[in-house]
């Protein structure tokens, strides 16, 4: 949960720098997290427990990268 909140604060700071609204940053962040866990649930048999820990840590910093690797969708959370 701390990692999720840390990722959210990064999204908010990025939004402030780029002029996006904070609410858009919050919704984008949680959309990415939900897509991440959906992708992980659908593909959980492919990964060992050790791999899952690495994936979770990596993706909490940038969820779109892992989701992109699973789904092939490069535009998750980036629609305006």
Secondary structure as GFF3:
##gff-version 3
##sequence-region A 1 80
A	DSSP	alpha_helix	2	18	.	.	.	ID=ss1
A	DSSP	alpha_helix	22	42	.	.	.	ID=ss2
A	DSSP	three_ten_helix	44	46	.	.	.	ID=ss3
A	DSSP	alpha_helix	49	61	.	.	.	ID=ss4
A	DSSP	alpha_helix	63	71	.	.	.	ID=ss5
###
